[in-house]
């Protein structure tokens, strides 16, 4: 694949992405008009607050999931891989996929 083919593919993808953004912004604009028409400015403020609360809820769940993954998967897997390098003749990078798999299975069956 030449660089010109790659550039044309990137150009096509950016054009498609901009079309989708325009499409979704039109949908959001019409939703805003609908809310203002039926519920007024107070309804629009309530919708903004509801969307902000929903976004904060999703972000907080993602942060909690990330912290749990670090706490129960990444750190124990790294520690087990480091321990395996001292006990077995395998290197850290060979032991790491095995320890990640073991920690994942423990978490899966633990619940």
C-alpha positions in Angstrom: 0.0 0.0 0.0 1.5 3.3 -1.1 1.3 6.5 0.9 -1.0 8.1 -1.7 -3.5 5.2 -1.3 -3.3 5.6 2.5 -3.9 9.4 2.2 -6.9 8.9 0.0 -8.3 6.4 2.5 -7.7 8.8 5.4 -9.4 11.5 3.4 -12.4 9.3 2.7 -12.7 8.4 6.3 -12.5 12.0 7.5 -15.2 12.9 5.0 -17.5 10.2 6.2 -16.8 11.2 9.8 -17.7 14.8 9.1 -20.9 13.7 7.4 -21.9 11.7 10.5 -21.1 14.6 12.8 -23.3 16.9 10.7 -26.0 14.3 10.8 -25.9 13.9 14.6 -25.6 17.6 15.2 -28.8 18.0 13.1 -30.5 15.4 15.3 -29.4 17.2 18.5 -30.5 20.5 17.1 -34.0 19.2 16.3 -34.2 17.5 19.8 -33.3 20.9 21.4 -36.0 22.7 19.4 -38.5 20.0 20.3 -37.7 20.3 24.0 -37.9 24.1 23.9 -41.2 24.0 21.9 -42.9 21.6 24.4 -41.3 22.4 27.7 -39.7 25.9 27.3 -36.3 27.0 28.6 -36.9 25.3 32.0 -37.3 21.9 30.2 -34.1 22.6 28.2 -32.2 23.3 31.5 -33.6 20.1 33.0 -32.6 18.1 29.9 -29.0 19.5 30.2 -28.9 18.6 33.9 -30.2 15.1 33.2 -27.6 14.6 30.5 -24.8 15.9 32.7 -25.9 13.6 35.5 -26.0 10.7 33.2 -22.5 11.6 31.8 -21.1 11.9 35.3 -22.6 8.5 36.2 -21.1 6.8 33.2 -17.7 8.4 33.9 -17.8 7.4 37.5 -18.6 3.8 36.6 -15.7 3.8 34.1 -13.3 5.2 36.7 -14.4 2.7 39.3 -14.0 -0.1 36.7 -10.5 1.1 35.8 -9.4 1.3 39.4 -10.8 -2.2 40.1 -8.9 -3.5 37.0 -5.7 -2.0 38.3 -6.2 -3.2 41.8 -7.3 -6.7 41.1 -5.8 -7.5 37.7 -2.9 -5.4 36.6 -0.9 -5.0 39.8 -1.3 -8.7 40.9 -0.4 -9.9 37.4 2.7 -7.8 37.4 3.7 -8.9 40.8 3.2 -12.6 39.9 5.2 -12.2 36.7 8.0 -10.6 38.7 7.9 -13.4 41.2 7.8 -16.0 38.4 11.1 -14.5 37.0 12.8 -15.3 40.2 11.3 -18.8 40.7 11.2 -20.1 37.2 13.7 -19.8 34.3 11.2 -17.8 32.2 11.5 -14.1 31.5 9.1 -11.5 32.7 7.6 -11.0 29.3 7.0 -14.7 28.9 5.4 -15.0 32.3 3.2 -11.9 32.0 0.5 -13.3 29.7 0.2 -16.4 31.9 -0.2 -14.3 35.0 -2.7 -12.0 33.4 -4.7 -15.0 32.3 -4.6 -16.5 35.8 -5.7 -13.3 37.5 -8.5 -12.9 34.9 -9.7 -16.4 35.6 -9.6 -15.8 39.4 -11.6 -12.6 38.9 -14.1 -14.4 36.6 -14.8 -17.2 39.0 -14.6 -15.0 42.1 -17.3 -12.8 40.8 
